[in-house]
Amino acid sequence: RPWKVKSPRAYLDRAATPARLGGLSEITSEQLPFEFMLNVLRLNEGFDIGQFEAMTGLARGQIASQLGQAQKQGWLEEIDVGRWRPSELGSRFLNNLIELFLP
């Protein structure tokens, strides 16, 4: 994943050069659940557990406790077997919901 220089002044100084990108970071397996949820929970249709496994290479057990916690909070609902999406409450607290998946 590419990242940019944080300082606005430093970024502007480098804007027209390849150095505008600060560097590249590799996403670790511990970060994959968060990265996956960061993308799919913003979509209205939610996600399927099979999709999680296929895109991350991780087993569903890796996120079972977070799914349970999100469901108890009322932030996530299972709309079909293995298909999840944010509830209305979860949509309002989307940052909190996604935060559950941080490593």
N, C-alpha and C positions, 0 to 999 in steps of 0.2 A: 504494500500500500504506500503510495507516495504521500509525503507530508511537506508542508510549506514552512518557511521561516516565520516564526511567530511575530517578531517585531515588524510593525507596518513600515517603518523607515527602512529597515534592512531588506524587506520584501520589495519595496519600491526601487531601492538601489539596484536590485538584481532582476527586476521585472522583465527586462528585455533579453536576459541571458538564460542559459540552461541552469544556472545556479539559483533560479527562482524557486526551484524545488529544493527543499532542505535535504531530502534524501528519501530512501525507501526503507520501509519496515516490513518485516515478515509477520504475518498474523499467526500466532501460536494456536495449538489445539484448544488451550484453555480459553482463548478469546473468541473462538468460532461461534459458540452459542450466542454470545452477545452480538457479534457482527451479523449473524443470521437474523436475530430478532430485531435488531436495529432497522433492517430493511423490510422484513415481511410484516411486522406488526403495524406499520404505517399504511398498509393496504387494507381495503375494506373486506376483501375475501379471506384474510387471515392466511393460515398455512396448514399443511398436512404433515403429520409426523414422518411419513415416507419422504416427503420433500426435504425435511430437515436432515434425515439420514443420508439421502442422496447428495445433497449439496455440501454437507460438512464432513461426511465420512464418519460421523459419530453415531453411537447407539442412542435410542430414545431415552434410555436410563440416565444419560448424562444431564438431561433437563427435567427429569420426573419431579424432583423436589421443588424446583422453581415453578413448574406448571401447577403443582398442587398448592403452593403458596399463593400464586396469582389467582387461582380459582377461589381460594378461601377469602382473599381480599375483595373478591367480586370484580376483579379487573380483567379476567380472561374466562371465556366460556367455550365449552366443547360443543360445537354446532352439529357435529356428526362424529361417528366413531373415528378418533384420531385426527379430527379437523378442528382447529382452534382459531379464535379471533378475539380481539379485544371487545369487552362488553361496552355498553354506553359509558359506564363509570370508568372503565379501563382506557377508553379513548380520551377522556378528560384528564386522566392521570397517566398518560402514555409514557412520560419520562420515568415515573416511578416503576411502572410495569417493566420497561426495558432494563432498568437498573437492576432488577432481580437477577438478570443473567450476566452481570459483570463477574469477572473471575475474582 
